[in-house]
Structure formats: structure tokens, C-alpha cells
């Protein structure tokens, strides 16, 4: 079972799901490597280790298995817009690499573990989702959008001086970007100004 620790943890997570109305976890089976399962993102450096679990708006019903604590390389967990219930396992507080935990619009009970290192990273997760919707960046303007820089230093991103880690301006003017605009941009609740002129965004602007 070498290097299967994360796979077993994911299987335990799936076992706690009682309803998957959109069939989002249908890929979570032995026919695919678990790093290719829907919503699962693995490290390039550390083979077979899960770094992101993105179940945003999957519509899942169930509870959260404490086996999630075995995903020790996790940096991001996004559970937003599902129907998880019960307590958030306290073992999540022991995931020392974890930077972002989004759990809104669920039915969790009790306290969320407080000994987490991802405080005030909500806006960073939104920006990552925004970047994921970009299919072409001909000028490399988003090359700075990576973990080696704090997201408030990313190109075109301006944060509040008063409210730490909250994005107030997003200036992508003439970046030449091609792609769709994530509806999650509406979660940048401190945003006062956004400039998307001279790009090639398509689809609905659901955040307006």
C-alpha cells in the first residue's frame, strides 16, 4: 500500500457521502488514478500526495470523515455550497500545511478548529478560482499568481491597508486574458473596483 495513504483517506471521505445528486464523485473509482479524481489535486513535487480538495458546489450530502486528517499535504479545502452536517473533525486543526478552509453554506455543527494557519485566506482562494478559469495568458501577466508571493502582491491585485488580506481592487486592464470569469469573484466582499477592459472573457457575468 505504499503511497496509498491519501487514496485511502479519499475513499473514507466518499464513504461518508450519502447523496451525490450531480454524480461528481463518479470518477472516484479504481479505473482512474486518485490524483485524477474530480476535485482532487496532487503535488507535482511529492508524488501521490493531495494538496487541494475542491468540492465547491458539488451538492454533496453527508458528514466529513476524520480520515481527512490523513491528507497531511493539504493546503486548500473547499467545501462551500454542499450539505455536509455534523462536526468538522478536530484533526483538521493538525494539518499544518493547510492554508485555506472554506466551509460556508453547509450544516456543520459546533466550533470550527481554531488552530489553523489559513486565517484570512478566503480572498486568495477566490483569486485561485479566477486564475483556473483563464485558458490563455499571452503576456504572462498572471505568472506572479503563485505561492511564492503573498496574494496581495500578485499582479493587478490591491489589498486593503485597514482590513488585512482583503482585496479591494482587481485591475486586469489590457492583460489580454482569454477565458471565463468565475462566479466566485462575487465572494471578494471588500472589492470596490474591478477593471476587466481589453480582455477576451466570455460567458455570463454572474457576479454583477
N, C-alpha and C positions, 0 to 999 in steps of 0.2 A: 504493500500500500504506500510505497514511497511517493512523496509529493502529492498524495491524495487527501491530505488534511482538509484543504479548502473545499474540495469536491464533496466530501462527506458532510461538511458543515452546510453547504448549499442544499444538499439532499434533505438534511434535517429541517432546514427552513421551509422547503417545499412541502414537507410532510405536515407542517402546521397550517398550510393553506387549505381552507375548506371550500372555497369557491374562487374560480378564476374565469369570470364571465367573458373575458376577451381572449382567452387562450394564450395569454402572454408567456406562460411558463411551459408551453407545449414543447419548446426546444430543450427543456431541461431533462434530457434523457441520454442514454449511453451512445446514441448514434452520433452525437457531437461532443467534441472536447468541451469541458465545462467553461473554458475561457471564451467560448463562442456562444454560450447560452445568453438569451435575451436579458439585457440589463446588467450583465456581468463583464467587468473589465479587469484584465490581468496586467501585471507588471511586465515590462519588456526586459527589465534587468533581472528580476527574481522570477524565474520560470515557475508557472503554475501557482502563483500567489495572487489572490484577488485584491485589487486596490480600490475599486469602486463598485458599489452596488446601487444601481439606479432603477428603482421600481416606481418612478413618478407616474401617477395616473394610470396604473395598471388595473385598478378596480378590484384589487385582491381583498378577500375576506379571510380572516384567521388571526392567529396570535403569532408573536415573534419568538422563535426558538432561542433558548440561551446558547445554543451552539454557534450563534453569530459571534460569540466571544472567541471562537477558534480562528476567525478570519483576522489574524494578527497584523496583516499588512494593509488593512482597510484604511483609506484616507477619507473616503466620502461614502455616506449612506443617505440615500434619498428615498423616503417612504411616503412622500406627500401624496394626498388625494387617493387614499385607499381606505379600507375599512378594517384596519388592524385594531384589536381590542386586547384587554389585559394590560399587564405591566410591561414597561420597557425593561428587558433584562439588565440587572445591575452590572453584568460582565462587560457591557458596552463601555462602562467607565474605565475599564482596564485596557482598552485598545489605545495604546499610547501614540500610535501614528495617526489616529483619527483626527481630522481637522474640521469636517463638516457633517452635521447630522440634521436633516430636515424631516420632521415628523408631523407637520400640521395636517389638518383635515383627516384625522383618524379618530379612534375612540380609545386611545390609551388611557390607562388609569394610573393614579399615583404620581410620584415625582420622577422626572427625567434625571438620570445620573448627572450630578453636578461636576464631577471631577473629569471633565472633558477639556481637551485642548483646542476645540474648534470654535470657541466663543466668537460671535460676531462675524462669522464667515458666510452668512446667508447670501450676501450680495456676490461673493466670489462664485458660489455655485450657480447663480443666475448667469453670470458672465461666461462661465464654462459652457452652460447650455446654449448660450448665444453663439459662442465660437463653434460648437458642434454643428450648428445649422449652416455654417459657411462652407460652401463647396469649392470656392476658388478665391484665393487671396493673392492676386498677381503682383502686388507691390510688397508683399510680406509685411504688411502693416500690423498684423496680429502675431508676429513672431515673438514679441515680448510677453504674450499672454501665456505664461508658463510658471511652474512652481518656484523657479529660481528667483523670481521677483515677487514682492508683495503686490496683490492685485491693484492696489491704489497707485502703483507705478506703471501699470500697463498702459500702452499707447491708447490715447483717446479717453481714458478713464480719469475722472476727477472726483475725489472723495471730500467729505465734509471735514472741516477742522474741528467743529464742535462735537459731531457725532462720529466717533472713530469707526472706521471700516464701513461707512455707509456711502454709497455712490450718489453724487448729486448731479453730475453731468456726464453724458456719454457723447463724445464728439467723433463721429466716424465720417466726417465730411470728406468726400473725394478719395476714399480709401480704395475704390474700385472693387468692392466686395461683391461676390455672387453667392446667392443662397436664400434661404428663408429665415424669417425673423421669429425666434422662439417666443411663444406667448408668455413665457415665464418672465419676460422683460418687465411685465407688469408687477412683478414682485420686488422691483427696485423702488421701494416705497418712499425713499428720500430723493428720488430723481426729480430735478427741477427743469432740466434742459436736455434735449436729445436732438442730435443733428445727423440725419442719415442721407443727406443730399449727395447726388452723384455717385450712387452705387447701383447695383442690379439686384435688389431684393425683390422677391416675388411671393405670392400667396397673400393671405389675409393679415391685416394688421390688427390682431385680436386684442392687443393691449390698449388700444385707443378708446 
